[in-house]
Amino acid sequence: MEKCELKDGKLLMMCDSLNENTETPSSGRAKGMTFWMYDNVKTGKPSRSFAGIKSKQFPNGLVFKYCPFCGENIGSHMVDGKLNQIAKTKSESK
């Protein structure tokens, strides 16, 4: 895939470069570029997926808003609507 995209606005389909450089953590101690997927407990189906980084500086992880390889917006579905609106308002006022 040339560029990342959000399937149904919530499931991340990674570009080839992001896919090759991320790992799905097998434990909470993984470090580096990571791909996470949340499942709906009731249905067992994926509800959201996202990519980010875990490091000593960010032990709980940091979600990518944009793909570091293709530049596509891949984190908007992980931002609370209210926070997203505040950020939009601030950027419009510049």
Phi, psi and omega in degrees: 000133184287317181229151176293154174210157177257114179280129183057022178072011183212343180251121184281123172255109188280147172292166183302317183294316179294319179299318181290336186253006178246158176235150172268120186292137175266345176215169179287355183265001181298147178231156180106193180287129190227151175245126179244147175226127176264138177251146174287123185296324182287318185262338183078002181267154178299136179250328177205150172218152184200165179239153179190200182223142172241136181207179177299321180288327180236071185295334178271353179100155179226120183280134176286129173278324179232148177293130179289351182255309183258347176084001181290150175289113183238005184239003184296331181285350180260001182258133176302137183306321180294315178296320179298319180294319178299314180298319180296317180298318179296318182290329179287333183280352181283000000 
